Each structure stands twice: as structure tokens, then as C-alpha cells.
Amino acid sequence: MAQFDVYPNPNPASRTSVPFVVDVQSGLIDALPTRLVLPLSRIGSRNTRLPVNLCPLVEIDGEPLTLMPQLAAAIDKRLLRKPVLSLTHRAHDISAALDAVISGV
């Protein structure tokens, strides 16, 4: 598993509004049975009231999705099967969004 990999949402109940999750956990703690993930949501993707530094837009297959770091969750890593892409090129934006949740900056 790699940090910033994107996976299909393993929860069927929320998959319509949150089709993907991003693994943000450092590889330094791969031994844990869980991974910290952030949802990529269809809800809010067109809401201009969300601060861009908190909820950056990410495009996957031409669809704009909103990163929702305030909804971070730990999930069983066995539920994350095959990544669909990597957002390593957006690592700075994702890290800044997490910082905004933690420090308000």
C-alpha cells in the first residue's frame, strides 16, 4: 500500500456519494491493520463555499470530486484491494488539507 493511492470506496452504503478514498497513512507504519483514508466526495464538488485549502478538488476520470479531510477515518486495510490511481502529484495539497483540519491554517 502506498501513501496517496486512491481506492474504490469499500462501503457500498456510501459509494454513490463517495466513490473513492485516498490512503494518507505513512508507509512507516504499514504494520498496523488499519489505514487512514480521506473520502473523495461528489457532495460539495460544486460548492464554492468550501475553502480550497481544506477541501481541494480532485478530478478522476473527468469527474470533479472534493477531498474531505475533516471526515478522515481509519479502516481495515484488507478492505482496500487494488488502487485505481495515485495522487502523489497532489501530495502537497492533501497534506495542506490535513494541516488545515489539525491547525486551522
C-alpha positions as CSV (number, residue, x, y, z in Angstrom):
1,M,0.0,0.0,0.0
2,A,1.3,3.4,-0.9
3,Q,0.5,6.8,0.6
4,F,-1.8,8.9,-1.6
5,D,-3.1,5.8,-3.5
6,V,-6.8,6.1,-4.4
7,Y,-9.1,3.1,-3.9
8,P,-12.8,2.5,-4.6
9,N,-14.8,3.2,-1.5
10,P,-15.3,-0.2,0.1
11,N,-18.5,0.8,1.8
12,P,-21.5,0.1,-0.5
13,A,-23.8,2.3,1.6
14,S,-21.8,5.5,0.9
15,R,-20.3,4.7,-2.5
16,T,-22.8,6.7,-4.5
17,S,-21.8,10.0,-2.8
18,V,-18.2,8.9,-2.0
19,P,-16.9,6.8,-4.9
20,F,-13.2,6.8,-3.7
21,V,-11.0,7.2,-0.7
22,V,-7.4,8.3,-0.6
23,D,-4.9,6.5,1.7
24,V,-2.9,9.2,3.5
25,Q,-1.1,7.0,6.0
26,S,2.7,7.0,6.1
27,G,4.3,3.8,4.9
28,L,6.4,4.0,8.1
29,I,3.5,2.4,9.9
30,D,2.5,-0.3,7.4
31,A,2.4,-2.9,10.2
32,L,-0.8,-1.6,11.5
33,P,-4.0,-3.4,10.5
34,T,-5.7,-0.1,9.5
35,R,-5.1,2.7,7.1
36,L,-6.1,6.3,7.5
37,V,-8.2,7.4,4.5
38,L,-9.9,10.6,3.3
39,P,-13.1,10.5,1.3
40,L,-13.3,11.9,-2.2
41,S,-16.9,13.1,-2.4
42,R,-19.4,14.1,-5.1
43,I,-21.2,16.1,-2.5
44,G,-19.6,19.5,-2.2
45,S,-17.7,19.3,-5.5
46,R,-19.6,22.3,-6.8
47,N,-19.9,24.1,-3.5
48,T,-17.8,27.2,-3.8
49,R,-18.2,27.9,-0.1
50,L,-15.8,25.2,0.9
51,P,-12.2,26.6,1.5
52,V,-10.0,25.3,-1.3
53,N,-7.1,24.7,1.1
54,L,-9.4,22.5,3.3
55,C,-11.3,20.7,0.5
56,P,-9.3,20.7,-2.7
57,L,-10.9,19.4,-5.9
58,V,-9.5,16.3,-7.5
59,E,-10.5,15.1,-10.9
60,I,-10.9,11.3,-11.5
61,D,-12.0,10.1,-14.9
62,G,-13.2,13.6,-15.8
63,E,-15.4,13.9,-12.7
64,P,-14.6,16.6,-10.1
65,L,-14.5,15.2,-6.5
66,T,-13.9,17.0,-3.3
67,L,-11.4,15.8,-0.8
68,M,-13.0,15.8,2.7
69,P,-10.1,15.6,5.2
70,Q,-12.4,16.6,8.1
71,L,-14.1,13.2,7.5
72,A,-10.9,11.1,7.9
73,A,-11.3,7.6,9.1
74,A,-9.3,4.5,9.9
75,I,-10.4,1.4,8.0
76,D,-9.3,-2.2,7.9
77,K,-6.5,-2.2,5.2
78,R,-7.9,-5.6,3.9
79,L,-10.8,-3.6,2.5
80,L,-8.5,-1.6,0.2
81,R,-7.8,-4.0,-2.6
82,K,-6.5,-2.5,-5.8
83,P,-5.6,1.2,-6.2
84,V,-7.1,2.9,-9.2
85,L,-4.5,5.7,-9.4
86,S,-2.1,7.7,-7.3
87,L,-2.4,11.3,-6.2
88,T,1.3,11.6,-5.3
89,H,1.4,14.6,-7.6
90,R,-1.1,16.2,-5.2
91,A,0.7,15.3,-2.0
92,H,1.3,18.9,-1.1
93,D,-2.4,19.8,-1.5
94,I,-3.5,16.7,0.5
95,S,-1.0,17.4,3.3
96,A,-2.1,21.0,3.4
97,A,-5.7,20.0,3.7
98,L,-4.8,17.7,6.7
99,D,-2.9,20.6,8.3
100,A,-6.0,22.8,7.9
101,V,-8.0,20.3,9.8
102,I,-5.4,20.0,12.6
103,S,-4.2,23.5,12.9
104,G,-6.8,25.6,11.2
105,V,-4.2,27.1,8.9
